[in-house]
Amino acid sequence: MFKFIVVGIYCLISFLISFLITGCTLWDSKQESGELRHRINEAYDFEVTHCDSFAMARGTGIGEFALRDAKNQAMKYGEELGGTHIVWLHQDECEEKDEGYDIRVVAVIYKCKL
């Protein structure tokens, strides 16, 4: 009986350790890939007709992940203002630099009552 308890505890501890390692690995990979959770939602203009537009947001990015960085910058600004939704108006690919193309985005920030 004692042997079964020891084996059961060993299996449980092994499972918990492997679960923690896997969870930490998944967390790190999401952070490195730049996938950030936002409190502001991307939307199309027809989805926010009942909302109030109150600000414009701009973002810029350079390099391999220029578009992602530019959008993250604009979304972060929208969150700081308390916006609930963001609608992308314009995406512009500007001059080429050593690191890659310079991307600029423009968006409207909306506040929607839920």
N, C-alpha and C positions, 0 to 999 in steps of 0.2 A: 504494500500500500504506500509506504514512504517513497519507494522508487517511482511510482506513478505521479505522486505529487511533485517530486523534484523535476521529473521530465516535463510535466505540465507547466511548471513555473519557468523552466528553461525555454520552452517553446513560446510562452507568452512574452518573455523578455526579448527573445530573438525577433519575434514579430513586431513588437513595439519599436525596437531599434531600427529594423529595416523600414518600417513605416515612417519614422522620423527622418531617416536619411533620404528616402525617396521624396518626402514632402519638402525638405530643404532644397533638394536638387531641383525640383520643379519650380520652387519659388525663385531661386537664383536664375534659372533659365528665362523666366518671364521678365525679370528685372533687366537682364542683359539684352534681351531682344527689344527693349524699349516699349513693350506693351504695358501701358499704364492704365489704370482704372480712373475714369473721370466721373465727376458728379454732374457734368454737363452732357447733354445728349446731342448727337448729331441728328439733324432733321432736314427734310425738304421744306420748301417754302409753303406748300399746301398743308403741311402738318401743323403749322404754327399760326394759322390765320386768326385764331382766337386769343393769341398771346400779344404781349406788349414788347415791341422792339425798343431797346433803350441804349444800345452802344454798338460801335464797330470794333472789331478786333483784327489785328494784323499779326502775322508771324513770318519769320524768315528762317531759312535753313540752307546749309551748304554741305556738299559732300554726298556720300552714298545714300544716306537716309535723310536727305534734305526735305522732302515733302512731309515725312513723318514728323521731323523736328519742327517744321514750320507750323503744322497743324497742332502739335502739342503745345507750342508756345501760345498760339491764339486761344486754345481751349483753356489753358491755365489762366490766362487773363480774364476770360469770360467767367470762370469759376470764382476768381477773386472779386469780381463785380457782383456776384450773386445770381448770375444767369442760370437758366435751367436748360436752354436749348441753343444750339449754334447752327446757322445755315451758311454754307460756303457760297460766296459770291464769285470769287475770282481766284485763279491760280496762274501765276506768271513765272515763266522760266526766263531768267535774265542772263546776263553775261556769264561766260564760262571762266572759272577761276582755277587755280592750281588744284584745289581739293575737289572740284566738280562744279556743277551748275548751281547758281544762286536761285533758289525758289522762294517766291513770296506768295502768301495767301491773304485773302481778305474775307471777312465773315461778318454777319450780323448776329448780335447776341439778343436773345429773347428771354423774357420772364413769363412763364406760364403758371397759372394757378391750377393746382391739381384738384 
